[in-house]
Amino acid sequence: MKRFLIERDLPGVGQLNGRQLKEASTTSNAALAKLAGKVQWVQSYVVEDKTFCVYLADHESSVYEHAELSGFPASKVTEVRAVIEPMTAA
């Protein structure tokens, strides 16, 4: 599985309350279930008018398929080439 960063333009998403975020998560999980293991959602970061999501997927096309099924548009999908962190320096 490859790692992808997904940028979603979702006006007002940063103003959603806990219940609304839970509903969005449920919707996303239902779409993931339809994709039979082709895509795994790792986590999402919610900012004012966007989300930045980390997904594992077999192909970029599977990420776009999830976006279509869930109704959450994928404005930009970028494959992660490497991950660095503080311990990378060690």
N, C-alpha and C positions, 0 to 999 in steps of 0.2 A: 504494500500500500504506500502511496505517495502522500506527502503532507502538503496541504494547500491553505493559503490565507484567502478568505472571501470577504470582500468589502460589499456591504449592502447599504444602499441609500434608502433610508426609511424615515422620512420626516416625522419628528416628534417622538421617536422611539425612546429617547432619553427621559421622557416624561411619563412613561408607562409605570403603573404600580406593580406590586408583587403578583397580584392575581392575573393581570394582563400578561406579564412576563411568563407566568406559569402556563397560561393558555397558548402563548406563542411556542413555548417549549413542547407542549403536548402536540401541537400541529406539526412541528418539525419532526418529532419522534415518530408520528404516524407516517410521514413521508419516508423516513429512513426505513421503517419496517417494510414498506413496499419495494424497497431497493435490495432486499435480501443480502445484506452484508457488503454491498458494493461501496457504501459510504458510511463513515463513522464520524459523528460530531464529537469533537473534543471539548471545545468551550467557545464562548463568545464574549466579546467586550462591547458593552453598550455605551455609546457616547450620545451627544445631543441629537443628531439626525442620521446616525449611521450605526451599524454594528460591524465589528471586525471579528470574523469567525475562523477558528482553526478546525479543519476537517482532515481526515484520512480518507483516501479514495483510490480506487483502482485506476481511474482515468479522470481527467478534467471534465470530460463530458458527463460523468456521473454526478459531479458537483452541480452542473447546470440542470441535470434531470431532477435532482433533489429540489433545486430552486423552483422549478416549474411545478412540481408536485405539491410543494409546501405553500406556494404563493408568496414566498419571500425572495425577491429578485436578487440575483447575484450580479452586482454592478461591475465587479472586477474580480477575477480569479487568478491567483499567482501561485505557481508551484514553488515550494520552499526548497532551495538547493542545499542549505546547511543551517545548522543551529549553533550559535555560540552563546556563551554565558560566562559569568565570572570564573568558573572553574576551568574554562577553556585555556586560560592563561597558565594554569598549573602544569 
